[in-house]
Amino acid sequence: MTTSQEPRETGGEAPDDYRLLLPEGWYRIPLEPERCVRSIDALVERQYKGVDDAPHVKKQMRDQLLDQADKAVQNGGIEIYLSLQQAGPITVPASLVITFIANGPAATELESVAADIQRSGSAGTQAAKVELPSGPGVRARSRVEVGRDEKTGEVLHSNALDYYLPIPHSPAFLLLSFSTPLDVLAEALMGLFDAIAASFTWQGAFS
């Protein structure tokens, strides 16, 4: 991550990197083109290791991941993390996309940002300014309809948790976008997402 913009504040330098702690079983996909393709190919091979008769399924998974990565890059995405955690025989579906936003409001305006997100979001969206160990930010939770199951007709939802983090001494933001389609595990996963966000730290020169 680089932050070469004019400083948001005086008296320090913008951090040039960050760290966060992910649970065991999460897989990182960097979004630089060559590294992204290699990482996705490695994940597909890992998930279908020992399975030689599923070329169509492997191609479908690869294409879906490449499409997800491409959309993230178009929005300023830096990296994607995918949950490969197991709950019995089921892989818990969850993801984190980290996005770089070059220009955003001042850190002093975060309460207004939260109010705007809550006002313009889907019904039930909740947003508020929060204080994390890394500094102030905005936490926004939402649940939106994303389609219907072709077989059962059941309405499908995405449960999302977003953290907007102002980069110190810079006009830029990082956006941490967590999501899961599982309503039954949504509350538990929101707690996990909050813990991951709380582990976030800036790296590099700032004060």
Number of C-alpha atoms within 10 A of each C-alpha: 10 9 20 14 13 12 17 20 14 10 8 14 19 25 21 15 13 13 10 12 12 19 12 9 13 16 18 19 21 19 21 13 11 9 12 20 18 12 15 21 17 12 18 17 13 10 12 14 9 8 10 8 9 10 11 9 12 18 13 13 17 19 13 12 19 17 12 13 24 15 12 18 19 9 11 16 22 19 19 24 17 18 19 18 16 11 8 7 6 9 12 19 16 22 20 24 22 20 21 21 18 15 13 19 14 16 23 9 11 21 16 14 21 20 16 12 19 19 14 9 17 14 11 12 17 18 23 18 20 17 11 16 11 17 16 18 24 24 21 21 22 18 21 16 12 11 12 12 10 8 6 7 9 10 11 14 16 18 21 22 23 22 24 23 26 25 28 25 21 24 22 24 23 22 22 23 20 26 24 21 20 16 14 8 13 18 12 10 21 18 11 15 24 16 15 17 23 16 15 19 16 18 12 11 12 14 11
